[in-house]
């Protein structure tokens, strides 16, 4: 008989976080639809993954170990483990828009038209590798489970490497823009959104490092046998990140670039494109329309 959990999962905790992620996801859906911030759909999908992941965990938490359903375990693992990869994709796309908003794309370490492609490529690779790892972790075959752990570590390291490079790119852009502070448009809130993006990146990075340590320790490790770590280093950071973006929604960046609506919680504001944000030919090619990555 396969051992899906090395502890008795908390029913209350699983229900609570499924509910919290569900409410936040519905709110993100509302914000996306009101502002037509379609590039944020990957983030919304991550919220759906978290909601169903912890919901499935709650179902199994109410079962005896021998009665836990394999399909429900798979849904739980896929949802909780892969959701941050989807969050990361949205973070990558937002940085590109922030860079274009400043009017100084030349200061970016990676050219804006390549930035999203590069990091999303790494993100998709990490997603596929981790998805395969998850499929092996729920096997009854101990050898496949061991293979799954190795594959998961590889997938997580791919994500960590790309995410670290992303953070370096964002910090370097911040530094270069700060040197031009007297020339940059003070009314453009690029610093606020870049700071939120960096905080979100660090939360995802901490979560990835936790998962790497968990899988490297193996089935006899102290982390995998203690459910507290799942919530402290995975569920809580991801929920904080989702809540943060309700207040500092990326629709403001898109709104200033292309015109339209911006939102903070439920408060919607209409705005035309900033008159000083006329896009050059290069920036048009790099940015596309409101809904593109």
N, C-alpha and C positions, 0 to 999 in steps of 0.2 A: 504493500500500500504506500503510495506517494505521501510524503510529508509536505504539505503546502505551507504550513506556518510552524515556527519553532516556539510558539507561545499560543495562548488562547486570545484571539483577537477581541478587542473591546467593541462590543455592539454599540454602546453609547457614543464613543469617539467616532466610529465609522459613520453613524447616522448624522452626527453633528456636522462633520466636514462635508458629507455629501449634500446636506442641506445648505451649508454656507457657500460651497462652490456653486451649487445650483442657483441660489439667489443672485450671486455675483455674475454668473453666466447670463442669466436672464437680463440683468441690468446692462451688461455689455452688449447684448443683442439689441436692446432698446437704444443704446447710445450709437451703435453702428448704423441702425436704420434711420434714426433721426438726423444724423450728420452725413450719411452716405460714405462712411469711412470704410470702404470695402476691403482695403488691404489689411484691415484688422481682423478679418474672418479667421485667419490661422490662430490668432489669440483666443477668439471665441471657441474654436474647435478644441483648443487646449482645455478650456474651462469645462466643456462637455465631457472630455476624457476624464478629468478629475471627478466630476459629478458622478458619472457612471462607475468609475473605478472604485470610489469609496462606497457607492451604493451597493456594488457587487460584494465588496468586502463586508458590508453589514449583513448581507444575506448569508454569507458563509460563517460569520461570527455567531449567528443564531443556530448553527448546525453543530452536531458532534463531529470531531475530526474525521471519522470514517464515513460520514454522510455528506461531506462537502462536495459540491458538484464541480467537476473539472472545468466545464464551460464557464462557470461563474468565476472561478479562479483565474482563468485566462483573461476574461473581461477586466477583472480587477487589476491584474498585473499590467496589461496593455494600457489601461487608462492612467494609472498612477505613474508608471515608469516612463511612458512616452509623451505625456502632456507637456513637460518642460521643453521638449524639442520643438513643439509647435509654438510655445511662448517665445522661444528664442528667434524663430523665423520672423515674427512680428517686430521684435526688437531690432533685428537687422534692417528691416525695411524702414523703420522709423528714423534710424540714424541718417540714412540717405536723404530723407526729406529735411531733416534738421540742417544738414550741410548745405543743401540747396537754399534753404531759407536765409542763411547768413549772407548769401551772395558771394561766398569765397570758396567755391568747390576746389580751387587749386591748392588749398591748404590741407586737403585730405590726403592721408598716406595712400589710400586706395581711391582711384577716380570714381566719382559717384555712379557712373553708368556701369561700373564693374562691381561696386561694393555689394549690392544685394545679391548679384549672381554668384559671387565668390562665397559669401558666407552662407547663403541658402543652399548652395551645392554641398558645402560641408555639413550643413544641418540635415539635408536629405540623406546623405551618406550615413551620418550618425543614427538617424531614424531607422533606416533599413537594417543596419547592423544590429541595433538594439532590438528591433522587432523580431529578428531571427533569434537573438539571444533569449528573448521572452518565451518564444515558442518552445525552446529547448528546456527552459527552467521548469516548466510544468509537466515534463515527461515523467513516466514511471521508471524509466531507465536511468540509473545513477550515472552512467557514462555520459548520457545526453545532458543531464543536469550539470555535470562538471564542464562539459563543452559550452553549455549555455552561459555559465558564469564567466568563462574566459572570453566568450564573444561579447558579453555585456561590458566587461572591463575595456575591451578594445573599442567598442562603440562609445562608451563614456569618455575615454581618452580622446577620441576623435572630436567629440563635442567640446571637451575642455580646451584642447589645442586651438580650435577655431574661435572659441569664446574668449580665450586669453588674448589672441591676436586682435579680436574685435575690440576688447577693452583698451588695448594699447592704441589702436587706431583712434578710438573715441577720445582718449586722454591726450594724445598728441594733437588732435584737432583742437581740443579745448585750449591747450597751451599756445598753439599758434594763433588762434583767434583772440586770446587774451592779450597778446602782444599788439594786436590791431584794435584794441578796445576804443581808442579815440576815433577810429575811422569807421567802426562797425555800427550799424543802426541800433541805438540803445533801446528803441521801442520793440525790437524783435526779441521775443522771449526764448532765444536759443539756449541760453545757459540753464534756465529752469528745466526745459525738456531734456537736455543732455544729462543733467544731474540725475533726473528721475530714471533715465535710461541706464546710467551707470549703476545706480542702486539696484535696479531690476536685474542687471547683468551679474552683479555680485551675489544676489540672492540665488540665481540659477546656478552660478558657479559653486557656491557653498553646497547646494543640493547635489550637484554632480560629484563633488569630492566625497561627500558622505556615501553616495552609492558606490563609488569606486572602492572605498575602504571596506564597505559591507561585503562586496563580492570577492574582494581579494582575501578577506578573512576566511571565507568559506562557510560551510554549514555549522562548524563548531565555534565560530567567532562570537564575540560578545555583542556585536551590533545586531546581527540577524536574529538573535534570541531575545531581544528586548524591543518591544513594540514602541516604546517611548521615542526612540530615535526616528521612527517613521514620521511621527507627527512634529517633532521638534526641528528636524533638519530637512523635511520634505513638505509635508502638508502646510505647516504654518508659514514658511517662507513663500511658498507659491500663492497662498491665500493673501498674504500681505501685499505681494506684487499685484495681484488682480485688483485689490481694493485701491491701491495707490493710483492705478491708471483710471479709476473712476473719477478721481479728482484732477489728475493731470493727463487728460485724454489727448491722444495724438491728433484728434480732429482739429485742434487749434493750429497745429503746424500745417496741415493740409489746407485749412481755411485761409491762412495767411499767404500760402503759395498760389492757390487756385480760386479763392473765394468760396462762399458757401456758408455752412453752419459749423459752429464749435459748441462743445458741451462740457459742463462741469457738474457731475452728478446728474440732476434732472434739469438744470438750467441751460437752456439753449439760447445762443446768441447768433445773429446773422451778421455777416461781414463780407464786404467786397475784397477782392485781392488788393493787397497793399500797392499803392501807386509806384513805390520804389522797388517793387518786386517783379518788374517786367522781365520775362525770361529771355535770355539770349538764345541763339540757335543751339548752342551746346547744351544749355540747361533744359530746353524743350526736349531734346533727344534723350537726355538723362532722366527726366522726370516723367514723361508721358502724361496721361491724364490723371484725374483725381483717383481713380480706382486701381491704377496699375501699381505694381511693386516698384 
